[in-house]
Amino acid sequence: MVEFALVVPIVFILFFAAVEFSRAAIIRHSIDNAVYEAARIAIVPGGTATAAQVEARRILSAVGVVRPSIVVTPSQIDRQTSQVTVRVTVPMDANSYVPPQCFAGRSITRELTLRREGV
């Protein structure tokens, strides 16, 4: 009984830490994918910043990410635009499965710049 009382808290801490770090890895890889796919949508002829933001939100919502900040630069893409930058920031406080301990107050940010096609 005493051994159980000493070991169980450590096992629970390790279990919840593994869950927390796994969630952070899933979010990081999903952001990488969302940034790339959104930039690909924006660089093709006829692509818009709004379409890029919608695509990034669609990808992030598939893994349950809430409150992402998606910025497409420039906000108006026209024939003269030579490159497009997509930046996604996700706050970890709102996207953690367990009460935020390891990543409290932190965010994951990814940015990608691609040249427009046909320029």
ABEGO torsion letter per residue (X at the ends): XAAAAAAAAAAAAAAAAAAAAAAAAAAAAAAAAAAAAAAAAAABBGBBAAAAAAAAAAAAAAAGBBGBBBBBOBABBBAABABBBBBBBBBAAAABABBBAAABGBBBBBBBBBBBBGX
